[in-house]
Amino acid sequence: MIAVSFDPGARGDDAALAAALAPAEATISRSEALALAYASPAQAASVGELQCVLLGELLNRAALCRELSAEPGSDDAVLVALAYRSFGLAGLTHLRGTFAIALWDSERRRGVLATDHFAVHPWYVQRAGGAVLAATTMSALLRMLPSAPEGDGLKAITWLATNRPPGAVTFARSIERLPGACAVVFEEGRATTERWWQPVYREPLRESRPELAERLRAALGRAVGSRMPPGETTGVILSGGFDSSAVTGVAASEIAAAQDLRTYSAGFPEDPDMDESSRVRDLVGARSLPNYLIGVEPAGLVRAALEYQRDFGVPLAGPGFLLERPLLERAALDGVRSILDGQGGDELFGFDLYLIADRVRRGRLLGALELLANMPDQSGLPSRNSLRYCVREYAVRPLLPTRLERRLRLRGDRTRGMPVWLRRDQVELFWAADTRMDWKHATDGPLWWRHHVNLMTKVRGGLTEYIGHRASDLGLAMRPPLLDVDLVELALRIPPELHYGGINRSLARDSVAGDLPDSVRLAAKKSNLRPFYHRTLTGGDLASIRLLLEPADARIYRYADRERYLALLARPPAVGDPNWTAWSLPIWVGLTAEIALRTLEDAQFPQAFIDRHNPPMRGHSELR
């Protein structure tokens, strides 16, 4: 963990830095207006006038040693300092891995805080005038502050509306999560934010489909292989879906010793719509891999959300933690060192509907119609209602000026489009939080490419934060191979029309033909876990949810409609009832927002609620 204080007008408070990292014993270093505090597992190094502290790891050490003429086996912090000394901020583009970095150049009196490409290890930053406080967890930053920060209505309604901005929501006014590939630079008494990497549009590759499949497989091999050092045991969270299965199959092909690869899965044998354990068995059997398979009880989400907020200071982004956490705990017991998974596959391998608008803009109306008739997993044009929706949302509206598009969307009613569980008098705040189409103006290139960049570099910020957090206390290194910058840059150059027609992720499926049995590689159906999460929220966890959301002084009711929530809580539908799928989302965002807002007021709230009300614990059993 790392904490930083920058104050051009004062020396700062070393006690606050030490408190941020408690109970670990902090090392504090001060230079000019910048003070650094760090504790294990962060590592520190000095190279001439440069001091570097790094949390995380580099995955291309050998290549960096050659490029920077460094001693073989140099520590990661040394390599970062050398890259920065040689190339400045551009030196960060030479790094591969997941990391949060703090640098101080005493000669130039310049400091830098930087995240990795996708902010798996983020910085949380508070600015007050010219002063800056920062830490690698939100909970550490909150311990540095002299008083609790105010809640931010814009961030709260963004979360409640499920229209989340890039990165995760901190709920605190004046505190931001630094996005991926960004740096805060301290120089001449000022702190500014700069991007050190951003995809640049290049024409799609002009190669045959087999050649592109081969190129994609090679990139997957490098991404996965670089995350499995020889001599370490690697674990894979294997759901049975295509993305995690592709990572597993490639890992089995690339790993030096098969005994160093283990897989971990959750199954639902009593519910065929959710269960993918047959695919898991097919894959691990074909590749002779050990697998730990569990069944998870539908209970424990409230406690998990409280514990996550307590430990990390930010809300739990999704309920999948309930399934993943017991698998990660078992992996740690098995001596696994690093974890791979298929997170990010939707964005990396999926098709982009905004290609339709690009066709229309170029006057290629028949080409647009052809795309509509060849969307993955469908035969011919969609139904009339679906076709009307797709034409409106992906052929017409993306081409309209933003103001005109919003005016047409609202049709004279500014509350149109607001989730029904939000207060109507918060309409101005709701629209201030609406950033859904900002990606159109964020970069150059065709619309499909801009949207794809937004998905892969910004929208999944909350996912990458979760990946970094989910097992940080277990000593496991999170190494998500689909969050690999070289793989992302290749994906952005694949002709987008190749993702249309036939089965979803068709090019990616072609690329791993030698790694997966066809029963897994060509399985188009994706499990739907919504019934499991719904039963969790409406079962044993419901009493705890009511304790949080029924009181009149619940903090979310500054923005949410209490009568709507009380009606939802009074009559929770069973799976399969009319409109049952519309119940869980407002309950989940309301529950996590309430915990976040209460914790801002009182950092002890999560643990106090657990101690007082004893919400259900999660449970699981091994399946054979």
N, C-alpha and C positions, 0 to 999 in steps of 0.2 A: 504494500500500500504506500502511496505517496501523497503528501500534502504540501501546498505551496502558498506563501504569502508574498505579495508584491505591493509595496507602499512607498512611493517616491518621497513622501513627506515624513515618514516615521520609520522606526526600526521594527515595528511589529511586536507581536506577542508570542514568544517561544513557547509559553505554557499552552496557548491555544493550539499550536502545531502538535505539541506532544499529546494533548488531549484528543486530537483528531485520530491518532493512531492507537490510542489505548484500547486494550491492555498490552499491546506489543510495546517493546522498548524501542523508542524512536531515536534515530541518529539525525541531528539537526545541523545543517550547514548554512551559513549566512554570507552573502556577498552583496555589497552595495544595498539596494532596496529589496533584493530578492532573498527569501529564506526558504530552504528546502528541508522537509522532514521525510524520512523513509524508514521502513521496517521490512523485514523478511516477509515475502519472498522477493521484494524488489532488490535489484543489484545496482551498485554504483561504481564509477570509474572516473579517473581524471587522465586526460591526454593533453599535456601542455597547459594552455590557458583554459581548456574546456573541462567542465564537470558535467557528467551525464548520470542520470538515475533512470532506470528502466524497470517497468513492471510488465511481465509477459515474456515473450521469447521470439527470436529470429529463426526462420526456417531455411535460410540460404547462407549459413555461416561460411561454408567452404568457398562459395563463389565470391562472397564479400572479402574474405581473406586474400584471395587472388587479386581481385580488382583493386583493393586498397593497399596492397603490399604489406599486409599485416601478418603477424606471426600465426601459423596454423594453430587452431584451438583457442584463439583470442576470445575473451568474454564478449557477450552481446553488447554490453554497455560500451566497451572499448570500440567495437565496430561501428556503433551508432555515432560516437564522438568523431571517429575518423571520417565517416561519410559526411557528417555535417561540416567538419573542418575543410574537406576537399570541395564540397559542392554547395554548401549552405542549405537552405530548406529543400532545394532540389535533390539533395542527398537522400532524403527520406524516400524518394521514388525508387531508390535502389534496394530498399528493404522489403523483405517478405516475412510475414508473420503476424502475430497479434500482440499489440504493445501499447502502453502509454509511456511517453518519454518526457522527461524534464531535462533541459540543457541550460547551462549558464556559461557564457563566454566572457570571462573577466577582462580580457583585453578590449573587446568592443562594447562591453557593458550591455550585453544583449542576452535576454532569456527567451526560451521557447518551451511551450507545452504542446505536445502533439499526440494525436491518436493514430492508430493504424488505419489502413484504407477504409475499413468498415466500422471502426469504433467498437470492436469486440471488447477492448479495454478502453472505456471512455474516460474523459475528464468531466467533472462537474464544476462549473465556474460561476462565482458571484462577483459582480462588478459594482463598486460604489465609488463614484467619482473617478479618480485615477487609480484607486486601490483595487486589487484583485485577490480573492481567496479561491483556492482550487484544491480538489482532492479527487482521487480515483474511485471513490464511492460517494454517493449522496449522503449516506449516514455519517461518514467521516467529515464531510464539509459542514453538515449541520452542527456537529460538535464544536467546530471552530467559531461559530457565530456567537456574538455576545447575547443575542436574543433570538427567539423563534421568528423565522421569516413569515411575512404575510402570504396568504393564499392568493393565487392568481386566477381570477375569474375566467380569463380567456383560455388558460390551460385546462381549467376544470370543465368548462363546457365543451372544449375540444375532445376531451376524453369521454364525457357523457354522450356526446353526439356520435362517438365512434369514428370521428373524422380526424385521425391523429396526424400531427405534422411530422416532418422528418425527425427521426429519433424518438426517444421516450419522453413522457411527460413528467416533469418534476413536481408540478402543482405549486411551486414556490415562485413568488414574484422576484425578479432580478437574478434568478439562478437558471442557467442553461446547461444542457448537456452538449458538449462539443461534438459536432458531427464528424463522421469518418473523414480521413484525409484532410483534416483542418489543424491549424496551429494557432495558439495565442502567442503573439510575439511582444515581448517587453523591451522597449527601447526608447531612450530619451524621455523617460518619465511617462510614457504612454503604453497602453496595451491595445493591440489591434488583432483582429482575427484574419487569417489568410488561408486559402486553400493551397495545398501543396501537390494535389493530384486531382485531375478531372478528366473523364473520358473525352476524347475529341473525335468528331465524326469522320469516318473514313468510308469510302465506297465498300459495299459488301464484296466479299471474296468471289471471284469468278472461277469456281472450280466445280467439278461434277459432284453429285450427291455422295457417291462412294468416297471420293477424295475428302470431302468435308467431314464425313463420318469418321474417317481415319484420323483426320486432324483433331477432331473433337476427342476421340479416344486417347490420342497421345497427350493432349492437354489434361484430360482427366487423370491419366496415369501419373503425370508429373505432379499434379495437385495432391493426389492421394499419397503417392510414394514419398513426397517430401515431408509428409506428416507422420511417417512411420519409421523413425530412426532404428537402425539395427540394434538388437539387444533389448529393446523396450517391448512391453506387451501393450498392444493396441486394442481398444474396444470399439465396437460400432453399435450405435442405437439403431436397431433394425426393425422398422415397423411392418415391413412386408410390402409397402408401396414401392413404386418404381425408383424414386430418388434415393432412398436409403439402400435399396437393393442394388442399384447401380454402384454406389459407393462401396458396398460390401463385396460385390463381385470383382470390381477393379482392385480393391485392397487385397483380396485373395490372390489375384494374379501378380500383383506388384511386390508383395511382402517377401522378405528374404527367407523367413522361416515360418511355415504355416502354423506352428504351435504358438507363435507370438500374436495371433489374431483371435479374438473372442467376440461373440455377438450377444446382444441383450434385447429382449422383445417383450411386449405385452400382448395378450390375446384375449378374445371374447368368444370362446367356443360355443356358448349358448345363444349367440346372436350372429347369424351369418352375414348380416349387412355391415357389421362392424369388424368382424374377425378376418384377419389376414394371416393367421398362424399356419395355414396350409402352404402358403407361398414361402413363409419363413422356413418351414421344414423342407420344402423342395430345394431351396437355395442352400441352406447349410448342409443338407445331405449331399447335394451335387458337388459342393466345394469342401466337404469334410471339415466343417467348422463347428466348434462347440457353441451351444446356444443356451442361454438362461431365459426361460419363458415363464411369465407370471400372469396371473389373473388379478386385476385390481378391483377392490371394492369401491362402490360408488359413494364415497364419503371422504371428508377431510379437506375440501377446497377452502372453506373459510379459515381453518387453522393454517393451511399452506399460504393463503394470501396474507394473513397476519404475520406469520413468521418471515415471509419474504420482505414485507414492508419494514419490519423491525430490523432485519439484517442489512438491507441494502438502501433503505430510505426512499425507494420508488415502488410504484404498484406492480403487482404481478400482471404481466401483459396478457397471459392466456392460461387456460386451465390445463394445458398439456403437461405442466409441471407435475401434476398428480400422477401421471403415468411414468414420466421420465425419472423422477427423483429416486424411487426404489431401485431402478435399474442402475443408476449412477452409483448408488450406495453399494450395490453388489459388486459392480466393477471395481470399486476401490478396495473392497475386501479381497477380490481376486488378484490384486497386485497389478491391475491395469494402470498404465502411466498416462495414456492419452485417449481421447474420445473423438471419434469421427461420427458424422451423421449425414442425413440428406437435407438438412435445413437450407433453404434458399433455392431449392430445385424448381419451385413454381416460377420464380422470376427468371431463373437461368435458362430453363428448357422450354418454357411455355410460349404460346403464340400471342401476338399482339393485335388486338382488334383495330387499333388506330391506323394500321396499314390500309384499311378500307377508306379512311378519309384522305390519305395520301393519293390513292387511286382517283378519287373524285376530284381532288384539287388539280390533278393533271389532266382532267377530262376523260379519264379512262373508266367510263361508267360500266361498260361490260366487264372490265377487270374487277371493279368493285363487286358487281353482282356475282362473279365467279368466286370471289373470296367468301361471300355470304353463303354460297352453296357448298363450300368446301371447308367449313369450320371443322376442327377435329371432332371425332366421335359422333358425327351426324351424317345422314345420307340425304343429299339434296338441300333445298332451301328450308329454313326453319318454319315453324308455324306462322300464321299471319300475324298474330300478336307479337311473337318474338322477332319476326322480320321488321315490323314497324318500329319496335324498340331499338333494334340494332341500327337501322337506317338513321333514326333520330339521334342516337347517342354516339355512333361511331362513324357516320358518314356526313352528317350535317353540322351538329353542334361544335365539334372540334374546329371547324373552319370559320366559325363566327367570331367576331371581336368579343372579348370577355364581357363587357358591359351589356352588349346586345344578347349574348347567350344567357346571361343571368336574368335579364328582363323577360325573355321568352320563357325561361324556366319557371319564373314566379307567377307570370300571368296576372299581375296586379295584386297578388297576395304574398306579402313578405314572409308569412309564416309557412308558406308552401315549401315542402322539403324538410321542415324541421321534424325530428323524431317526436312522436306523440307524447313521450314521457318528459319532454322539456317544457319549461314554463314559457308561455307565449310572450310574456313581457321581457324575455331575454332574447328576443329576435335579433336585436342589433348586435349583441355579443355573439350570437350564433353565426351571423354572416361575417363578422370580423374574424372568426375562427375558420372560415371556409377557405381552404387552400387547395381544393381538389384539382383545379385546372392550372395552378401556378407552373406546373412542369412545362406547359406550352411555351413559356417565355424564359425558361431557365438556361437554355443552351441552344445551339444551332443544330441543323440536321432535319431529316424528315420527322413527322409526328410520331411514327412508330418507334423511331430510335430515341427521341427525346423521352417518350413515356417509358421505354425500356430502361434507359439510364436512370430515370427517377425511381423506378421500382428497385433496381439493383444497388443504387448508391445512397438513397435517402429514405424511401418508405420503410425499408426493413431495418431501420435503425433500432427500433424497439426490440426486434428479434435478435439482433446482434448483441445488444445489451443483456438480454436474457441469457443468451448462450454463454456469455462471459461470467454471469453471476451463478448459474444454476448448480455448479459443483465446486465453487471456489474454496469452500471449506473442506473439501474432501481430498485435496492434493492432486486432483486430476487436471491435466492440461486440455483445454478445449481447442480442437484443431479442425474446425468445419471446412472440409475441402471444397465445397461449392461456393464458399466465400473466398475465393482465390482470385487475386486481381488479374493474373494472366488469363485465367479461364473466363472471367467476366469480359475482358477486352476481346477475346476470341468470339464469345457469344454475341457481342455487339456487331460483329462483322459477318455473321452468318446471314445469307439472304432470307428475309423474313417470310417469304412465301413458302419456303421449305417446311415451315412449321404448320402449314395448312394441309388439309386432306388426310384421310385415314385416321389412324389412332393418334391420340395426343402424345406429344414428346417423340414423334416418330423418328426424327434424326438421331436423337440421343439413344433411342432404343436400338437403332441400327448400329450405333457406334460400339455398343457393348455386347454384340452378338456372341463373342467368344468368351464372355465373362459370366453370363447368366443362363440358366435353363430357360427355354422358351415359355414354359408354364408361368414363369415370373416376368420375363422380359416383355411378353406380349399381352399381359393381363391388363386390360384397359380399366376395369372397374376399380374405383377408389373407395376405401371404406369411409363411412360416415359415422363419426364418433359423437355427433350431437346428442343422440339418445342417452349415451352414457353420462355426459356432462349434465344433461337436463335432469336425469334421475338423481345425480349427486346433489344438485341445487334444491330439488323438491323433496329430497329424502331427509336424512338425518341432519343435514346442514341447514335446513330451512329455519329451525328454531333460532339458530345463531344469526341468520340473515335478518330475521324479524327483529331481533334485539338491536341490530345495527340500524335498520332502515325504518322502523315504525315510529320511533320517537319524533315529536314535533320539532325538536331542535337538531335533528340530523342535518349535518352541514351541507349535504347535497341539495337540500331544498331551497337554497339560495338560487339554484339554477334549474332544478327538476320539479316536476309537478307531484306534490305529495299525494294528492288524491289518486292519481294514476298509479303510483307505486303501492299505495295501500290496497287498491283493488287487485293488483297483480299478486300481492302477497297473500291476500285473503282467499284467492281461488287459483292456486297453481294447477295448471292442467297436467294430465298424464300424457306420456308419449302416445301419439296417435290421435289425441283429441283435436277438435278443430282449432287451428291457429296456435298449436302448442309450440311451434318453432319460433314464434314471436315473443315468447315469455323470457327465455334465458338471457338474451342479450342485454336488455335494460337492467335485469337483476344483476348480471355480472359486472357491468360498468358502474352501476350504482354502488354495489358492495365494495369494489376496489377503490372507487373515488372517495367513498365515506371513510374508509380506513386511511387513505392517503391524507385527506384533509384533517382528520382528527390527529394523525401522527405529526403533522406540521405544528399543531398547537401544543402537543405533548408527546415527546419522543417515547415515553413509557406506555403510551396507549395500547399498542399491539400486545405486549406482554401482560399488561394489566387485564385486558379483556380475556386473554387466554386463561390467566390465573383465576379470574372471577367466574367465567362462564363455561370453561372447559369444552370448547367446541369439539366435535368428533375428530378423531385422529384417522389418518389414512391407514389402509391395511391392504395386504396382498397375500397371495399364496402361489407357490410354484406349480406350474402345470407340467404334466408329463406327456 
